[in-house]
Amino acid sequence: MRWRESKRGIKKELKTSLPSYSIAPFTQRFKAFVVDSFMLLMPILYIVFYLVYGSREGFAAHMLQGWLLILLPYGALTLFFLKRKGQTPGYKAYDLLLIDLSAKQKISLVQLLIRYLCMLLTAFTIIGLLLPLIRKDNLALYDIVSQTAPIVK
């Protein structure tokens, strides 16, 4: 066996031993976010706006408390879905799965909490929102910090 042939054989073995997954494109992740917004966030918004405060004006008068009443249940629902199956309803609709990047398996509750808190923080920054469009691996800032990645099933 020649050196080049043996070298090629080693490279082929290494490539086949690596796990095969692809990080979900930004467009699919955005579509999944829109589905989650309508299925999870909109009912919570409606309940807080009209059942808790009576109107949008009542919500505007107590905006900080209102946003806490919205974001806490939304975060709890999202964490529940992601911890249970690794998918929210939007992720399930587009066949996406959230995994731990280092272990290539289900993510822990601590990672989910870090991911959700970082997601709330990056929602207020332009760079945080545009980072998946700039990076080659399409990871958002909250994915990088929490060492998670949405993959295509």
C-alpha positions in Angstrom: 0.0 0.0 0.0 1.3 3.4 -0.9 1.5 6.3 1.5 -1.1 8.3 -0.3 -3.6 5.5 -0.4 -3.2 4.8 3.3 -3.5 8.5 4.1 -6.8 8.6 2.1 -8.1 5.5 3.9 -7.5 7.2 7.3 -9.3 10.4 6.2 -12.3 8.3 5.0 -12.5 6.5 8.3 -12.4 9.8 10.2 -15.1 11.3 8.1 -17.4 8.4 8.5 -16.9 8.2 12.3 -18.1 11.8 12.9 -21.8 12.2 13.7 -23.8 13.5 10.8 -26.0 16.4 11.4 -26.6 19.8 9.9 -27.4 22.9 11.8 -30.8 24.3 10.7 -30.7 27.2 8.3 -31.8 30.6 9.6 -35.0 30.6 7.4 -36.3 27.3 9.0 -35.5 28.6 12.5 -37.3 31.9 11.8 -40.4 30.0 10.5 -40.4 27.8 13.6 -40.2 31.0 15.7 -43.2 32.4 13.9 -45.2 29.2 14.5 -44.2 29.3 18.2 -45.2 32.9 18.5 -48.7 32.2 17.2 -49.2 28.9 19.1 -47.6 29.8 22.4 -47.1 33.6 22.7 -50.3 34.9 21.3 -52.6 33.1 23.7 -50.5 34.4 26.6 -50.6 37.9 25.2 -54.4 37.8 24.8 -54.8 36.5 28.4 -52.6 39.1 29.9 -53.9 42.0 27.8 -57.6 41.4 28.1 -58.2 39.0 31.0 -55.6 40.4 33.5 -55.5 44.1 32.6 -58.8 44.5 30.7 -57.4 46.4 27.7 -54.2 47.4 26.0 -54.3 50.7 27.9 -54.4 48.8 31.2 -51.4 46.9 30.0 -49.6 50.1 29.0 -50.1 51.5 32.5 -48.4 48.5 34.0 -46.0 47.5 31.3 -43.1 46.1 33.3 -45.4 43.8 35.3 -47.3 42.9 32.1 -44.1 41.8 30.3 -43.1 39.7 33.3 -46.6 38.1 33.2 -46.0 37.3 29.5 -42.4 36.2 29.4 -42.4 34.0 32.5 -45.2 31.6 31.2 -43.8 31.7 27.7 -40.4 30.8 29.0 -41.8 28.0 31.2 -43.8 26.6 28.2 -40.8 26.8 25.9 -38.5 25.2 28.5 -41.0 22.4 29.1 -41.3 21.6 25.4 -37.5 21.8 24.8 -36.7 19.7 27.9 -39.3 17.0 27.1 -38.6 16.3 23.5 -36.0 18.9 22.3 -38.7 20.5 20.2 -41.3 23.3 20.5 -44.4 23.1 18.3 -42.6 25.2 15.7 -39.5 23.1 15.7 -41.7 20.0 15.4 -43.5 21.5 12.4 -40.2 22.1 10.6 -38.4 18.9 11.8 -35.9 20.6 13.9 -34.3 19.3 17.1 -32.3 21.2 19.7 -29.2 19.4 20.9 -26.2 20.0 23.1 -23.2 20.8 20.8 -20.6 19.2 22.9 -22.3 15.9 23.8 -24.6 15.7 20.7 -27.6 14.7 22.9 -30.5 16.3 24.8 -29.8 19.5 26.5 -29.8 20.1 30.3 -32.2 22.4 32.1 -29.3 24.7 33.0 -28.4 25.1 29.3 -32.1 25.8 28.5 -32.3 28.5 31.2 -29.1 30.1 29.9 -30.3 29.9 26.4 -33.7 31.5 27.2 -32.1 34.3 29.2 -29.6 35.0 26.5 -32.3 34.9 23.9 -34.2 37.6 25.8 -31.1 39.7 26.0 -30.1 39.3 22.3 -33.7 40.2 21.2 -32.9 43.8 22.2 -29.7 44.1 20.1 -29.3 44.3 16.4 -26.1 42.3 16.4 -27.6 39.5 18.4 -30.4 39.2 15.9 -28.2 39.4 12.8 -25.4 37.1 14.0 -26.9 33.9 12.5 -26.8 35.6 9.1 -23.2 36.5 9.4 -21.7 33.3 10.8 -21.1 30.3 8.6 -22.6 27.8 11.0 -25.8 29.9 11.5 -25.6 29.8 15.3 -27.1 32.7 17.2 -25.5 34.3 20.1 -27.7 32.4 22.6 -26.7 29.2 20.9 -23.0 29.9 21.2 -23.3 30.9 24.9 -25.4 27.9 25.9 -23.5 25.5 23.6 -26.7 24.3 21.9 -27.7 24.0 18.2 -30.9 23.4 16.4 -30.4 20.7 13.9 -32.4 19.2 11.0 -33.8 15.8 12.0 
